[in-house]
Amino acid sequence: MNEFMKEASRLAAENLSANSGGPFGAVIVKGGKIIGRGRNHVLENNDPTAHGEVMAIRDACSNINSYDLSGCELYTSAYPCPMCMAATVWANIKKIYYGNTREDAAEIGFRDDFLYDMMGRLSENAEDGETVELKQLDHEETIKVFRAFSDKADKTIY
């Protein structure tokens, strides 16, 4: 498994016991080194924007003392939701590696697809792939955390 995706998946797995949010983790990489880490803290922080990718972006920006993450890559346990995708674009990250698909997220109760559908109607003239390159990576490993979350009796879907 890719070392950066492994760390994103490990962060996602932490939430299975912490119950601080959904099973989502992310890392920001620059020059082959992790400069930011994040896992979902929506429930713990009572903050609907505290997704793993956003937390990783905040951490990376703090660590390098800049809002500009040009030259960085995002490794995330799942395909980014529209909010996280927008945050990635605003941070100037041009490459995203994700483990689980939007469909995988829907299967465990997360509703990203309706947001993508709504946003698609708002930007019907946008060309896919123009801003960010997305590649799936290590799905066979990252799906394990989603399956464990799905089986949790005390999970909270938001």
N, C-alpha and C positions, 0 to 999 in steps of 0.2 A: 504494500500500500504506500502511496506517496506520503512522505513525512509530514507535509503541511496539511494534507487532507486528514491524516491520522490525528493530528492535533485538533483540527476543527471538529472531528467526530468525538474525540475525547471530551472536549468542552461541552458538546451537545449531550453526551452521556452523563455529565455531572448533574444536569438538570433532572435526571430521572430520580435522584435521591434528594436533591435540593428543593425541588418543586418551586423554583423561582420563575419558571416560565416553560415554554415548550422545548422540545428536544432539538434545539438549534444552536450551533456553534460556528465560529468563523475566526480566521486569522488573516492579517495583512502581512504580505511578504515584500521585502525590497532587497535587492542584491543577494538573494538566497538566504536572508535572515528574517525571522518573524519580528516585526516591529509593533504589532498590535494584536491583542486577543480579545474575544468577546463571546459571551454566551447570553442566551435570552434571559432577561430580568423583568419581563412585563409584569408578572404577578408580584414579585418581591418589591419592585419599585413603584407599583401602581402607575406605570408609565407605558402606554401602548406603543411608544416609539422605541422602547428598549429591546429591540430585536438583536440577535447575535451579530449581524453584520454592522448595524449602527454602533453597537458597543465596541466592536473591533475598530471601526473607523475612528470613534472618539478616542480610544486608547492609542492608536497609532499617531493621530494628530497631536495628542498630548506628549507622546514620547519623542517626536521629532520637532515639536514646537512649530507646527505649520498646519494650515488647513488644506494644503495641496499635497495630494498623495500620488502625483504623477510618477510613473515608473514603478508603481506598486502593483501587486496582484492580490486578488481576494480569493481565498479558499474557504468555501462555506459548505456546511453539511447538507444544505438543500438549496434548490433554485430560489433565488431571492424574490421576495414579494415585491410588489410595485414600489412601496416606500423605500425598501432597501436598495432596489435597483436605481431609483432616483438619487439616493444618498451616494451610491457608488459613482454615478455619473458626476454629481456635484464635487466629489472628492478627486476627480480626474483619474480614476482607476479604469484602465482600458481592457483588463483581462480578468475574467471570473471563472473559477473552476468550482463546480458544484457536484455534490454527491447524489442526493435524492431529487426526484423530479417534482413538478407541481402536482402531478397525479398522485404521487406517493404522499404528499402533504394532505391532499384532499381525502385520501383513504383513512387518515388518522384524525380527521375532523377539522383541518385548517382550511379556510375559505378564500385562498388567494385567487382562484380562478375567476370568481365573479368580479374581483377588482381588475384583473387583467382584461376581462371582457369589457368592463365599463371604460377603462382607459383606452382600449382599442377603438371604441366608438368615438372617443375624444380626439384621437390622433390617427384617423384612418389613412392619412397621406404619408405617415412616417415610413421610412424604409428600414426593414429589419437589418441588424448587423452594422448599421452606420456608425454607431457610437461605441458599443461594447461588444467584445468577442466573448461568447459563452461556450464552455466545453464541459461536458459531464465527465466525472472522474471518480473511480472507486465506489460505484453504486452498491456493489455486492457487500461492501463493508458498512457504508453509511446507513443503509436500510435497516441494519440490525438495531440501531437505537430507535428508529421509528417504530419498528415492530415491538420493542420493549415498552415504548410509550403507549402504544395502542393497547397493550395488555395490562397496563397499570390500572388498578382499581381506584386510586385517588387522583387521577389526572384531572386537570382543569382545561377545558377548551375555551378560548376567547376569540 
